[in-house]
């Protein structure tokens, strides 16, 4: 038998750390016997600012009770709780991506500073899942994530209505396609309870990616927030984290190339958010796992069929995906494509997790023999405008133009592009270039989705392409959009050299994105180019700008060996 794990949280009796810790914890109601038990952090990103986090406090008692019953001692630890729909108001949305790394550091301070023995993370909105997984990889302590669920949606004039439709509707209102009264009515009933956005946006995509990566118990994602099934998983996870500490099963034992293969494969099979790519890459960087996630997605997109088309990719609801088995069903159906010997937090391999599982009859997750599509839902393009790559979310829309050649219209911010659109200065055949909003330029990556939705509202979604070094909402599935172009403008990338009227060619079949300007002309422009200087203030985004790595490293922060 393996000897019992020595708990790092237990200090020598009589030492300074032991004495002051004992005094603090006795005052909190713990006993001397409690202080010998495994000490587990419950990482909670609760907030009253956003509905996606509003229910997390009510999950904590479930997890605490399970940890205590399993012989552990729970300690709740708080982090930042960013919501794209709330926190994108400041600095044109550039707080959103840096908040992911703030969560990582919040966890490091709370868990590593206190020398706790393991952690269970309540994961909710877009940035909490990758932030928690990055922290797990960095600290390499036994860790398990609890998927805290999606929100129930509402109705609008006898049709399904959710927050994604409201976001799209705001773009339509900006161009006069709908009235303020209609937009208001859409938002009245779009959300009927707590949880994350109900479509296959970044939150639900990262939830299933997390399970496929091996960091939540099998069958956890997706799940309706505060449902009995979600509560049962929370309780089971509380028990399991104490066992994980005893087994000394650590994140880097799980975060292997095979695990990333399974996660990327699952995202592609559900036509998930393109934001998963940079998040998974950042997790790999923190785990010291030498894998190129971008190349992995490029490779797997050619061989992974789409097995389920959840809104906005198709008409399937997230509820139907859950009823059909979710991530576990995808792994089962793709067993011949998966890396079955990858280890998971269950203590078992993927092979063992799916061995006794049967996909429900008439599941929304189709078998490989009858896929929704065999076309790649996500493609990576390269060329003279995107020498290090850009990403196109194709979804199931391979009926759109496969080759676009148009004249550039350049903007430094989405609102200026929308104003130009409303003024009739963007017309069919143009290519909108939204730049200077990458990880350095934002700093923190500005959101380009609003101009995409505004173009759709103006009836130009199929006639005007968009190229940007910013990021896109995981819900964007409109028009031909090349996002996250690298190198970005702020570090001298070709996208920063584009001028109004330049010809841009995007060829989906050839996976290319090119700027049709002679090299000598570009050289003259580069000689005159003035890059932004270093940050001059002490804001979090300035700290982030000084520290952030390029997207090829997941936009993680410097200092990883």
LOBA-906279 format. One record per residue (C-alpha): residue in one letter; y, z, x. Coordinates in pm, whole numbers, plus 50000, padded with zeros to 5 digits. Last residue first. Layout:
# LOBA-906279
AYZX;...
END
This chain:
# LOBA-906279
X527994822450970;X530304827650674;X533904835550771;X535814811350555;X535824813250176;X533654793049941;X535064760149813;X531454748949761;X531034739850127;X531474702550057;X534304714249832;X536354723250137;X536574759150271;X539124783750137;X540804809850356;X544504801750386;X544634787550036;X542874818249895;X545424841650051;X548124819849896;X546344820649558;X546144858749578;X549894861149631;X551274871949969;X553974845550006;X554844817450248;X551724796050230;X551374770450511;X553234737550489;X552474709450245;X551664676050408;X554394651050477;X553164615050491;X555344590550684;X552684581650943;X550104580850664;X552084554350479;X552214532550789;X548464536650842;X547814528250477;X549664495350518;X547684487550833;X544424495250653;X545134471050370;X545214485150017;X542444481649761;X541734518649708;X538034522449641;X535694543349428;X532034533949470;X528694543549316;X527544506849308;X526604509148939;X529664530048859;X532194507149023;X535724521349037;X538384498049177;X541964509249240;X544864485149284;X548174499849400;X550964497949143;X552224533249189;X551404545449538;X548164559949677;X548434578050010;X547534612649878;X544234599449739;X543424588650096;X543014625150201;X545754641050408;X544884677650368;X546894682750049;X545674649749902;X542054660449878;X539274647550102;X537604646449858;X537874636649493;X537034665249257;X536974642648952;X536424605648888;X536994600348517;X535794571148305;X536434579647942;X535434611847771;X532724637047855;X534864666347962;X533234698647845;X532604712848191;X536384713548223;X537554691648504;X538654699048858;X541494685249065;X541334658249332;X541894633149055;X541054597648944;X541484588748578;X540534556348402;X542574540848122;X541054517147864;X538154538047732;X540214569347664;X543224549147558;X543224557347187;X546144581147229;X543924610747150;X541474600347420;X544344597347668;X545444632447569;X541904645347625;X541814631247980;X545364643448045;X544334678547944;X541154678448152;X542874676748491;X542724713948573;X544304725248896;X542144734249191;X542744767249376;X545934760149565;X546654737849391;X546804717049708;X544224735949908;X541444736349647;X542634703649495;X545754698949282;X547754674849498;X546614645949285;X546434631148937;X545954593548973;X545974576348634;X544334542048654;X546104516648434;X544364488948242;X545604500047902;X549044515747927;X550704546348078;X554504545548053;X554494547447675;X556724578347663;X553854599547531;X551734588647826;X554504596748072;X554834631347919;X551054636147946;X551144626248314;X553964650848379;X551914677948208;X548864670048422;X550654675648754;X551404656349075;X551344622048907;X550494586649021;X550074555348807;X547644532448985;X546914496848873;X543474488048748;X539964476448824;X537204493448628;X533504486448658;X530804502248444;X532854501248126;X531334526247875;X527844521047732;X526364544647992;X527694573447787;X524774597847792;X526584622548014;X528474601248265;X530234629648440;X531724612648745;X532054631249075;X534024622349388;X532904618349745;X533714623750112;X535414589950153;X536944591449806;X539624564449799;X537954542550064;X534574547449905;X532234573449757;X530814580249413;X528644609049295;X526874605448963;X526154629648680;X524224621048363;X521864597748556;X520144573548319;X516614581648204;X517794591847860;X516784613447564;X513374616547720;X510014607847559;X507314609647827;X509184637148010;X508774659047704;X511784666547485;X513764698747474;X515004700047115;X511614714947037;X509554699146760;X506734723746829;X507774751847061;X507134747247436;X504074767447531;X504274793747805;X501214808447974;X501704791248308;X505484788848290;X506314821048475;X503324817848711;X504374783248831;X507994794748859;X506754821749094;X506364858149003;X508314889249097;X510294884948776;X513304880249002;X511984845449088;X509974829049370;X509744791349413;X506114780049418;X506604755849130;X509124732949292;X509774712148982;X509214675148905;X505664677448769;X506614709248583;X509534691648416;X508464700148061;X507774736148161;X511044739648355;X512964725448059;X511154748747818;X512084778848033;X515724767348046;X516024767047669;X512924772947459;X513504750647157;X515184778246957;X517754782047238;X518364744447253;X518724743646875;X521304771646887;X523184752547157;X523564724646904;X522124689646943;X524534661846840;X525004646547182;X526704651647517;X529414674247371;X527234690547241;X523664694447362;X521664663847467;X518154674647565;X515534660047800;X517714640048038;X515314624848290;X515374635848657;X514544608648911;X517814592149013;X519924622848942;X517654642049180;X518974624849493;X522684626749410;X522274662549289;X520584671849618;X523224653449820;X525894674749652;X523774705849703;X523614700550079;X521194727750191;X521224751950482;X520794784950301;X523094810750460;X523034828550121;X526844827450095;X526794790150171;X524004784249917;X525984802749650;X529004780949730;X526884749649691;X525594762049356;X529184767049240;X530314733249372;X527554715249184;X527674736448869;X531214723648805;X529694690148706;X528664706648379;X525234700748232;X523434669048130;X520514690948016;X517944675548252;X520664673648520;X521324711048507;X517574717848516;X517064695948825;X519964712849005;X518404746948941;X514904736649039;X516094720549364;X518264750849440;X515164772849410;X513174749749637;X515914750949902;X515474788849906;X517564815249730;X514674837649622;X513924857549939;X517674855350006;X518264874649686;X516094904649782;X512754918149663;X512554953549805;X509624961049572;X511134994949480;X514574979149439;X513094951649224;X511294977549010;X514614994348934;X516044960248847;X513124953548610;X513794982348374;X517414972548321;X516354936048287;X513934944948008;X516754962747825;X519144933347865;X516424908747761;X515824928947444;X519544929447373;X519724891547405;X516774887147170;X518304911146918;X521414889646914;X524564903247078;X525524869047218;X523234840747111;X520974830947399;X520744802347648;X519144813147864;X516924843847906;X513474828747868;X512224839948208;X514134869748352;X517344861148529;X517914852348895;X515304825348960;X517474794949025;X516234780948694;X517534812048519;X520914809248692;X521174771948621;X520534779748252;X523474803948251;X525534780948473;X525264752848217;X526034777347935;X529264787448108;X530214753348252;X530114734547924;X526944726547728;X528594737247405;X528914771847253;X531794784947459;X530974820047583;X530304851247378;X531814871747101;X531974862546733;X533074836946475;X534954812146693;X536254778846561;X537494793446230;X541284792346248;X541404769146552;X540704737846348;X543214748546082;X545904751746347;X545084717446488;X545254702446139;X548594719146065;X549974707946400;X549144672246303;X546514649146451;X546724617246657;X550274625346767;X549764622647141;X549884659847218;X547934666546896;X544974647147032;X544984667647352;X545104699447145;X542184686046942;X540034683147255;X540554720047323;X539924728046956;X536734707446965;X535574727047268;X536374759647089;X533914751546812;X533934733846475;X530964719646286;X532064699445984;X532644709745621;X536434707545652;X536384727845971;X533434751246025;X532614778946268;X530884786546598;X528774815946710;X529564826647068;X527194822047361;X525244848447547;X525194877847781;X522714864048035;X521684894848234;X521634888148608;X519294905348854;X519974917349206;X518074934349489;X520634935349771;X521464905149986;X525164914250005;X526314878150045;X523684861949824;X524174887449547;X527934883149577;X527564845449544;X525314850649241;X527924873349080;X530724848649143;X528594819549022;X527814837148692;X531254852948643;X533234820848689;X532364802848365;X532204831548116;X529404857148072;X527194874948320;X526394911748301;X525214918348656;X522414941948760;X522814956549103;X520754972549376;X520715001749619;X524325013449617;X526185016949946;X529455027449779;X531485002249977;X528734976549939;X528694979449561;X532334983249460;X533984965149751;X531434936849757;X531574933349380;X535354929449377;X534984904949667;X532674882149474;X534834885349161;X537874874549364;X535844844649478;X535394833049121;X539044840749047;X539994814549307;X538594787949068;X540714798548770;X544014809348923;X545144773148957;X545624768148584;X549154754848596;X550394785048792;X549714808148498;X548364796448162;X544894789048299;X544034825848255;X543394824147881;X541294793147809;X539684792848151;X538684829348114;X538794852748415;X537284887748408;X538054905848735;X535444931648828;X534214965548709;X531344987348837;X529185008548603;X526855032348784;X523225035148672;X520695060448810;X517095048848835;X513735061748712;X512715034248471;X514035053748171;X517365057548348;X517615020048411;X516675012148050;X519275036347911;X521975021948136;X521124986248034;X521444993547664;X524565014747720;X526214985647914;X525684959747641;X528454973647418;X530964971147704;X530064934247742;X531124924347394;X534734913547458;X533964892147762;X533774857647599;X536344868147338;X539094868747601;X541904892447696;X540104924247595;X538104923647916;X534654933248043;X533474919448374;X530664944848419;X528514948848728;X525964975848650;X525394990748994;X522025007349048;X521325039349240;X517655044349314;X516805081449272;X517415110249517;X520805118149365;X519255123349026;X517205152849159;X520385169349286;X521775165948936;X524335141948794;X527025152948549;X530065135048690;X531195166748869;X527795167849039;X528495132049145;X531755139549323;X530495170949499;X527285153549604;X529265124049744;X531475147849940;X528535166250091;X526265136550159;X528995116550332;X529935146550548;X526345152850650;X524515184150536;X521695165050378;X521225131350542;X522405103550316;X520555086750031;X522255054449920;X520295033950174;X517135040949979;X514055040150199;X511535018150021;X508195034949958;X505465025150205;X503564993450109;X500005000050000;
END
